[in-house]
Amino acid sequence: MTVESIQHHADILIDTYQFHDAVRYEVAMKLKDGVSTIGKDASNVKATVHTEWDWEPNNVDFSKLKAHIGREINRHYKPAFKGQYTTPLKCKNFWLNVYEKGDYAVSHAHIPHDFSFAYFVECDETHPPLVFSDSGYEVPAVKGTYVAFPAYLKHHVNKNSSDKIRVTLSGNYSVQ
């Protein structure tokens, strides 16, 4: 795992997920079957596909991914409740984004949540990175990599200039 300290004295976690193939397969099957989208005007993400905020809550592979990232957030940030270390995080929402050519995400934060993540499902070196707006720090789009960070950090995605789609999963955790 890589830990990068960026502006605002915030750490971001960057790591790979060992069961990427299972997640990628599940996303591909869901896209093949068709997914509903909330539309480009309903969010800061101006992607062709942006699913509802609590997408596929009963999917086993997605639940494992969310649990893994939650454990890593707990391990690194050690969020406390009443001064004692606990496992207080709950993944409050989870969604899929499909960026086609020209799609992007404007600079935004995920407040009132405590932590957020982006997971690169389908991408390559031609796709735009995840950019932390205040520091300019960029995380390249690499399949199977996730980026977890405090939800107050503003971030964005520049326009996708590739003819290939860029697919991500994102979510938010809150301290219970």
MILO-692009 format. One line per field, with one value per atom (N, C-alpha, C): residue number from 1; x negated, y negated, z negated. Coordinates in steps of 0.05 Angstrom, whole numbers, padded with zeros to 5 digits. Layout:
num <- [NUM, ...]
xx <- [X, ...]
yy <- [Y, ...]
zz <- [Z, ...]
//
This chain:
num <- [1, 1, 1, 2, 2, 2, 3, 3, 3, 4, 4, 4, 5, 5, 5, 6, 6, 6, 7, 7, 7, 8, 8, 8, 9, 9, 9, 10, 10, 10, 11, 11, 11, 12, 12, 12, 13, 13, 13, 14, 14, 14, 15, 15, 15, 16, 16, 16, 17, 17, 17, 18, 18, 18, 19, 19, 19, 20, 20, 20, 21, 21, 21, 22, 22, 22, 23, 23, 23, 24, 24, 24, 25, 25, 25, 26, 26, 26, 27, 27, 27, 28, 28, 28, 29, 29, 29, 30, 30, 30, 31, 31, 31, 32, 32, 32, 33, 33, 33, 34, 34, 34, 35, 35, 35, 36, 36, 36, 37, 37, 37, 38, 38, 38, 39, 39, 39, 40, 40, 40, 41, 41, 41, 42, 42, 42, 43, 43, 43, 44, 44, 44, 45, 45, 45, 46, 46, 46, 47, 47, 47, 48, 48, 48, 49, 49, 49, 50, 50, 50, 51, 51, 51, 52, 52, 52, 53, 53, 53, 54, 54, 54, 55, 55, 55, 56, 56, 56, 57, 57, 57, 58, 58, 58, 59, 59, 59, 60, 60, 60, 61, 61, 61, 62, 62, 62, 63, 63, 63, 64, 64, 64, 65, 65, 65, 66, 66, 66, 67, 67, 67, 68, 68, 68, 69, 69, 69, 70, 70, 70, 71, 71, 71, 72, 72, 72, 73, 73, 73, 74, 74, 74, 75, 75, 75, 76, 76, 76, 77, 77, 77, 78, 78, 78, 79, 79, 79, 80, 80, 80, 81, 81, 81, 82, 82, 82, 83, 83, 83, 84, 84, 84, 85, 85, 85, 86, 86, 86, 87, 87, 87, 88, 88, 88, 89, 89, 89, 90, 90, 90, 91, 91, 91, 92, 92, 92, 93, 93, 93, 94, 94, 94, 95, 95, 95, 96, 96, 96, 97, 97, 97, 98, 98, 98, 99, 99, 99, 100, 100, 100, 101, 101, 101, 102, 102, 102, 103, 103, 103, 104, 104, 104, 105, 105, 105, 106, 106, 106, 107, 107, 107, 108, 108, 108, 109, 109, 109, 110, 110, 110, 111, 111, 111, 112, 112, 112, 113, 113, 113, 114, 114, 114, 115, 115, 115, 116, 116, 116, 117, 117, 117, 118, 118, 118, 119, 119, 119, 120, 120, 120, 121, 121, 121, 122, 122, 122, 123, 123, 123, 124, 124, 124, 125, 125, 125, 126, 126, 126, 127, 127, 127, 128, 128, 128, 129, 129, 129, 130, 130, 130, 131, 131, 131, 132, 132, 132, 133, 133, 133, 134, 134, 134, 135, 135, 135, 136, 136, 136, 137, 137, 137, 138, 138, 138, 139, 139, 139, 140, 140, 140, 141, 141, 141, 142, 142, 142, 143, 143, 143, 144, 144, 144, 145, 145, 145, 146, 146, 146, 147, 147, 147, 148, 148, 148, 149, 149, 149, 150, 150, 150, 151, 151, 151, 152, 152, 152, 153, 153, 153, 154, 154, 154, 155, 155, 155, 156, 156, 156, 157, 157, 157, 158, 158, 158, 159, 159, 159, 160, 160, 160, 161, 161, 161, 162, 162, 162, 163, 163, 163, 164, 164, 164, 165, 165, 165, 166, 166, 166, 167, 167, 167, 168, 168, 168, 169, 169, 169, 170, 170, 170, 171, 171, 171, 172, 172, 172, 173, 173, 173, 174, 174, 174, 175, 175, 175, 176, 176, 176]
xx <- [-00017, 00000, -00018, -00009, -00023, -00006, -00019, -00006, -00019, -00003, -00013, -00001, -00018, -00008, -00006, 00017, 00021, 00030, 00034, 00042, 00065, 00066, 00085, 00076, 00051, 00040, 00058, 00068, 00085, 00071, 00075, 00064, 00085, 00076, 00093, 00081, 00097, 00088, 00091, 00071, 00072, 00062, 00079, 00072, 00088, 00080, 00094, 00112, 00132, 00150, 00146, 00140, 00132, 00154, 00179, 00201, 00213, 00195, 00204, 00220, 00210, 00223, 00253, 00259, 00286, 00303, 00292, 00307, 00311, 00291, 00292, 00313, 00314, 00334, 00362, 00366, 00393, 00402, 00384, 00391, 00398, 00382, 00387, 00414, 00421, 00447, 00470, 00467, 00488, 00491, 00469, 00471, 00484, 00477, 00489, 00519, 00528, 00557, 00571, 00555, 00566, 00570, 00561, 00564, 00578, 00593, 00606, 00586, 00590, 00572, 00587, 00574, 00588, 00585, 00568, 00565, 00543, 00533, 00510, 00516, 00541, 00548, 00553, 00553, 00559, 00535, 00511, 00487, 00464, 00442, 00418, 00404, 00411, 00400, 00416, 00403, 00416, 00409, 00417, 00411, 00436, 00433, 00455, 00472, 00458, 00472, 00463, 00483, 00478, 00503, 00498, 00521, 00532, 00553, 00564, 00543, 00547, 00527, 00523, 00542, 00539, 00541, 00522, 00523, 00515, 00531, 00525, 00517, 00533, 00525, 00522, 00534, 00532, 00512, 00497, 00477, 00454, 00448, 00427, 00399, 00392, 00366, 00362, 00383, 00381, 00380, 00395, 00394, 00366, 00353, 00326, 00307, 00310, 00293, 00297, 00322, 00328, 00317, 00319, 00309, 00279, 00266, 00236, 00227, 00239, 00231, 00237, 00260, 00267, 00246, 00237, 00217, 00191, 00183, 00159, 00161, 00184, 00189, 00187, 00200, 00198, 00169, 00154, 00127, 00109, 00112, 00095, 00104, 00129, 00139, 00147, 00154, 00162, 00183, 00205, 00226, 00236, 00239, 00247, 00275, 00287, 00314, 00311, 00316, 00314, 00286, 00266, 00238, 00228, 00244, 00235, 00235, 00215, 00214, 00236, 00251, 00272, 00272, 00291, 00295, 00321, 00320, 00345, 00353, 00340, 00347, 00369, 00386, 00407, 00406, 00406, 00407, 00436, 00439, 00466, 00477, 00459, 00469, 00446, 00454, 00436, 00449, 00433, 00444, 00424, 00434, 00418, 00418, 00395, 00392, 00380, 00391, 00379, 00374, 00349, 00341, 00335, 00352, 00347, 00331, 00324, 00308, 00323, 00309, 00320, 00331, 00335, 00345, 00324, 00332, 00314, 00328, 00314, 00326, 00315, 00333, 00325, 00314, 00298, 00286, 00308, 00306, 00326, 00314, 00327, 00320, 00345, 00341, 00363, 00373, 00371, 00382, 00412, 00426, 00419, 00406, 00399, 00387, 00359, 00347, 00321, 00298, 00303, 00283, 00296, 00281, 00291, 00270, 00279, 00260, 00269, 00249, 00254, 00238, 00250, 00238, 00239, 00216, 00213, 00219, 00242, 00251, 00240, 00245, 00236, 00224, 00198, 00184, 00157, 00144, 00116, 00101, 00077, 00060, 00070, 00089, 00100, 00122, 00131, 00153, 00143, 00160, 00151, 00149, 00130, 00127, 00148, 00149, 00164, 00146, 00156, 00140, 00151, 00133, 00141, 00138, 00160, 00161, 00144, 00143, 00128, 00098, 00089, 00060, 00050, 00068, 00061, 00049, 00049, 00038, 00056, 00043, 00057, 00052, 00074, 00071, 00079, 00059, 00065, 00087, 00102, 00123, 00110, 00109, 00097, 00117, 00124, 00143, 00137, 00157, 00154, 00144, 00139, 00129, 00152, 00150, 00169, 00154, 00168, 00158, 00178, 00169, 00187, 00176, 00194, 00185, 00207, 00199, 00219, 00238, 00264, 00285, 00285, 00270, 00270, 00251, 00234, 00215, 00230, 00227, 00238, 00223, 00237, 00225, 00242, 00229, 00243, 00230, 00243, 00233, 00235, 00212, 00213, 00228, 00234, 00249, 00235, 00250, 00240, 00237, 00212, 00208, 00205, 00206, 00203, 00230, 00228, 00252, 00260, 00243, 00249, 00263, 00280, 00294, 00276, 00280, 00266, 00288, 00285, 00305, 00294, 00309, 00301, 00325, 00318, 00337, 00329, 00348, 00342, 00360, 00352, 00368, 00360, 00377, 00372, 00376, 00359, 00361, 00366, 00382, 00387, 00381, 00371, 00366, 00393, 00398, 00424, 00424]
yy <- [00023, 00000, -00025, -00045, -00070, -00090, -00106, -00127, -00153, -00171, -00197, -00218, -00236, -00259, -00282, -00294, -00316, -00340, -00363, -00388, -00383, -00399, -00397, -00375, -00366, -00345, -00321, -00313, -00290, -00267, -00243, -00220, -00209, -00199, -00184, -00156, -00136, -00108, -00099, -00087, -00076, -00048, -00029, -00001, 00014, 00039, 00056, 00075, 00085, 00105, 00131, 00152, 00177, 00192, 00185, 00199, 00181, 00167, 00148, 00163, 00186, 00200, 00206, 00213, 00219, 00193, 00171, 00146, 00137, 00139, 00131, 00147, 00173, 00191, 00182, 00177, 00170, 00143, 00124, 00098, 00103, 00119, 00124, 00137, 00156, 00169, 00150, 00133, 00113, 00093, 00085, 00066, 00080, 00105, 00120, 00122, 00127, 00129, 00102, 00080, 00053, 00043, 00019, 00006, -00020, -00028, -00054, -00075, -00099, -00121, -00144, -00160, -00183, -00208, -00206, -00229, -00248, -00262, -00279, -00304, -00311, -00336, -00330, -00305, -00298, -00297, -00302, -00298, -00315, -00315, -00328, -00311, -00286, -00268, -00270, -00279, -00283, -00260, -00236, -00211, -00201, -00186, -00175, -00157, -00141, -00124, -00132, -00138, -00143, -00130, -00107, -00093, -00106, -00095, -00106, -00103, -00117, -00119, -00094, -00076, -00051, -00028, -00027, -00008, 00020, 00039, 00068, 00074, 00068, 00072, 00101, 00119, 00148, 00164, 00150, 00164, 00173, 00198, 00209, 00198, 00197, 00187, 00157, 00142, 00113, 00109, 00126, 00124, 00131, 00150, 00157, 00134, 00121, 00098, 00076, 00069, 00048, 00055, 00080, 00089, 00086, 00094, 00093, 00064, 00046, 00018, 00006, 00013, 00004, 00012, 00037, 00047, 00031, 00026, 00010, -00018, -00031, -00057, -00056, -00036, -00033, -00029, -00013, -00006, -00031, -00047, -00070, -00094, -00102, -00126, -00123, -00098, -00092, -00112, -00114, -00133, -00124, -00142, -00136, -00145, -00130, -00137, -00138, -00162, -00166, -00158, -00164, -00161, -00132, -00113, -00085, -00076, -00060, -00049, -00028, -00030, -00011, -00006, 00008, 00011, -00004, -00030, -00046, -00054, -00044, -00054, -00038, -00052, -00039, -00052, -00035, -00044, -00054, -00080, -00092, -00092, -00094, -00092, -00082, -00072, -00059, -00061, -00070, -00073, -00068, -00064, -00059, -00083, -00089, -00111, -00099, -00107, -00100, -00126, -00132, -00156, -00149, -00160, -00158, -00182, -00183, -00206, -00232, -00251, -00277, -00279, -00256, -00256, -00265, -00275, -00285, -00287, -00296, -00302, -00329, -00347, -00373, -00370, -00390, -00389, -00388, -00369, -00366, -00351, -00351, -00336, -00319, -00301, -00283, -00287, -00311, -00319, -00316, -00304, -00301, -00274, -00258, -00232, -00236, -00215, -00218, -00209, -00188, -00177, -00170, -00171, -00164, -00147, -00134, -00119, -00119, -00115, -00110, -00084, -00067, -00042, -00040, -00036, -00035, -00006, -00003, 00023, 00028, 00009, 00011, -00015, -00014, -00038, -00031, -00050, -00046, -00073, -00073, -00097, -00121, -00117, -00140, -00155, -00143, -00156, -00176, -00196, -00217, -00205, -00216, -00207, -00219, -00210, -00223, -00245, -00270, -00293, -00305, -00308, -00322, -00352, -00366, -00393, -00413, -00413, -00433, -00429, -00405, -00400, -00395, -00387, -00380, -00352, -00337, -00310, -00292, -00276, -00259, -00229, -00214, -00185, -00173, -00160, -00149, -00128, -00126, -00106, -00080, -00061, -00035, -00014, 00005, 00026, 00039, 00043, 00058, 00041, 00015, -00002, -00018, -00021, -00039, -00061, -00083, -00107, -00114, -00113, -00121, -00146, -00164, -00190, -00203, -00222, -00237, -00250, -00249, -00258, -00288, -00304, -00333, -00341, -00323, -00330, -00333, -00357, -00362, -00346, -00335, -00319, -00322, -00316, -00317, -00299, -00296, -00280, -00297, -00301, -00316, -00301, -00314, -00302, -00277, -00257, -00233, -00238, -00238, -00243, -00217, -00194, -00168, -00158, -00142, -00130, -00106, -00097, -00075, -00085, -00069, -00077, -00074, -00091, -00091, -00084, -00062, -00052, -00053, -00065, -00066, -00059, -00050, -00047, -00067, -00079, -00098, -00093, -00103, -00100, -00119, -00120, -00137, -00121, -00126, -00114, -00136, -00129, -00148, -00133, -00148, -00138, -00135, -00112, -00107, -00116]
zz <- [00000, 00000, 00000, 00015, 00015, -00001, -00018, -00032, -00024, -00013, -00004, -00021, -00033, -00048, -00029, -00026, -00008, -00023, -00009, -00022, -00042, -00062, -00084, -00104, -00101, -00119, -00119, -00096, -00094, -00080, -00090, -00076, -00058, -00035, -00017, -00014, -00014, -00012, 00017, 00028, 00055, 00054, 00063, 00062, 00083, 00088, 00106, 00091, 00105, 00093, 00106, 00090, 00101, 00116, 00112, 00126, 00148, 00161, 00182, 00204, 00212, 00234, 00228, 00203, 00196, 00197, 00187, 00187, 00216, 00232, 00261, 00275, 00270, 00283, 00274, 00249, 00239, 00252, 00253, 00266, 00295, 00309, 00338, 00342, 00324, 00327, 00321, 00301, 00295, 00318, 00330, 00353, 00377, 00381, 00403, 00400, 00375, 00369, 00370, 00368, 00367, 00339, 00334, 00308, 00311, 00291, 00292, 00283, 00294, 00287, 00276, 00259, 00247, 00265, 00285, 00304, 00296, 00316, 00313, 00296, 00294, 00279, 00249, 00241, 00213, 00195, 00206, 00189, 00201, 00186, 00196, 00217, 00219, 00239, 00265, 00285, 00311, 00329, 00320, 00334, 00348, 00369, 00384, 00367, 00350, 00330, 00302, 00286, 00257, 00244, 00231, 00219, 00195, 00184, 00159, 00137, 00115, 00093, 00077, 00077, 00062, 00082, 00101, 00123, 00114, 00121, 00116, 00087, 00067, 00039, 00031, 00046, 00039, 00055, 00072, 00089, 00072, 00071, 00053, 00060, 00086, 00093, 00087, 00091, 00084, 00054, 00039, 00010, -00001, 00011, 00003, 00008, 00031, 00038, 00018, 00012, -00007, -00035, -00043, -00069, -00070, -00049, -00048, -00050, -00035, -00035, -00063, -00074, -00101, -00122, -00120, -00139, -00136, -00111, -00106, -00116, -00113, -00124, -00155, -00167, -00196, -00205, -00190, -00198, -00196, -00176, -00173, -00189, -00187, -00199, -00228, -00236, -00263, -00274, -00260, -00270, -00297, -00315, -00342, -00349, -00367, -00377, -00407, -00418, -00447, -00457, -00441, -00450, -00449, -00440, -00439, -00410, -00403, -00376, -00374, -00353, -00347, -00317, -00307, -00278, -00272, -00272, -00270, -00242, -00222, -00195, -00182, -00168, -00152, -00124, -00104, -00076, -00071, -00070, -00067, -00039, -00019, 00008, 00026, 00050, 00068, 00096, 00115, 00142, 00163, 00188, 00211, 00230, 00241, 00261, 00286, 00309, 00335, 00350, 00354, 00368, 00397, 00415, 00443, 00452, 00477, 00488, 00482, 00470, 00463, 00434, 00421, 00394, 00374, 00351, 00330, 00304, 00283, 00257, 00248, 00240, 00230, 00202, 00193, 00167, 00145, 00127, 00106, 00082, 00060, 00036, 00029, 00010, 00003, -00026, -00035, -00062, -00060, -00079, -00107, -00114, -00095, -00101, -00112, -00123, -00135, -00116, -00101, -00082, -00056, -00035, -00008, 00006, 00028, 00044, 00073, 00090, 00119, 00126, 00141, 00149, 00180, 00192, 00221, 00231, 00244, 00254, 00282, 00300, 00328, 00337, 00344, 00352, 00363, 00374, 00383, 00381, 00391, 00388, 00403, 00422, 00437, 00421, 00399, 00384, 00364, 00358, 00339, 00311, 00295, 00268, 00249, 00225, 00204, 00193, 00193, 00185, 00159, 00139, 00115, 00121, 00122, 00133, 00118, 00092, 00077, 00079, 00081, 00083, 00111, 00129, 00156, 00158, 00135, 00135, 00152, 00169, 00188, 00182, 00183, 00180, 00207, 00220, 00247, 00246, 00268, 00270, 00277, 00257, 00261, 00252, 00270, 00263, 00237, 00221, 00196, 00173, 00177, 00156, 00143, 00117, 00104, 00090, 00086, 00072, 00051, 00026, 00003, -00009, -00018, -00028, -00045, -00062, -00078, -00059, -00066, -00048, -00043, -00060, -00056, -00034, -00024, -00002, 00024, 00036, 00062, 00083, 00102, 00124, 00149, 00171, 00197, 00217, 00240, 00262, 00287, 00301, 00326, 00348, 00369, 00391, 00402, 00407, 00419, 00449, 00458, 00487, 00503, 00489, 00501, 00513, 00534, 00544, 00527, 00509, 00491, 00466, 00455, 00430, 00406, 00387, 00361, 00340, 00326, 00308, 00279, 00261, 00233, 00215, 00191, 00169, 00148, 00135, 00114, 00090, 00067, 00043, 00021, 00001, -00022, -00048, -00068, -00094, -00115, -00134, -00156, -00182, -00202, -00228, -00242, -00254, -00266, -00295]
//
